[in-house]
């Protein structure tokens, strides 16, 4: 059926015929019902668990999140616990997920939710995007998965599916070309599972060796982790978790880079609010 769907697209332009959309839905649902992924946060689609999982899934592969998520929500089971915990404790559980500033954003968001919203996560996209580290796509995905609301959004796997089916000939595809199709195909009665189905199909496409996202105007290849600033930041966090408080010179001597670069990275971490250095002594904020 997939090949039949693709032949209805002419000259690289998508077909908006309702019968094609219906066939498209059938393909996606059929795959999902046979081979949908099992993920721990799908078993607990309450606002807290979804919020944590969506922040974790930013720029981190699903298998790594599946590995780290259970112990994190066990240690921090709700917004109040997360808000009241030391950043060092949160970072300890966060190790292995990378982009450590997201752990701080989670804590700051939890504080905001407990202090301004009585511990209840807002279901409004416009409110969620005001939270630290929450962009439009993450806000929309939280609303869809936590509250089962029919919002429209694109993430990497959804983008891959729509380019694969609707834009087989286009060299470059923009998100504003895809969004009308996302809206037209959306299941308004069950948006949560529909988006899960799209994401699972997109993951299958990626594993099959096909990557239509390379034809997206928004496609960027993630730089190598080894030797990157991200790797050095991780070394600093791990060292501080084991040794803090500690003289900054000791930290710099420990990490695998030159002093000038190390100092620049440390300044960036201080601006992010992850670490502080007072009178030459460094610690996690």
Secondary structure, 3 states (H helix, E strand, C coil): CHHHHHHCCECCECCCCHHHHHHHHHHHHHHHHHHCCCCHHHHCCCHHHHHHHHHHHCCCCHHHHHHHHHHHHHHCCCHHHHHHCCHHHHHHHHCCCCCCHHHHHHHHHHHHHHHHCCCCCCCCHHHHCCCCCCCHHHHHHHHHHHHCCCCCCCCHHHHHHHHHHHCCCCCCECHHHHHHHHHHHCCCCCHHHHHHHHHHHHHHHHHCCCCHHHHECCCCCCCCCCCCHHHHHHHHHHHHHHHCCEEHHHHHHHCCCCHHHHHHHHHHHHHCCCEEEECCEEEEC
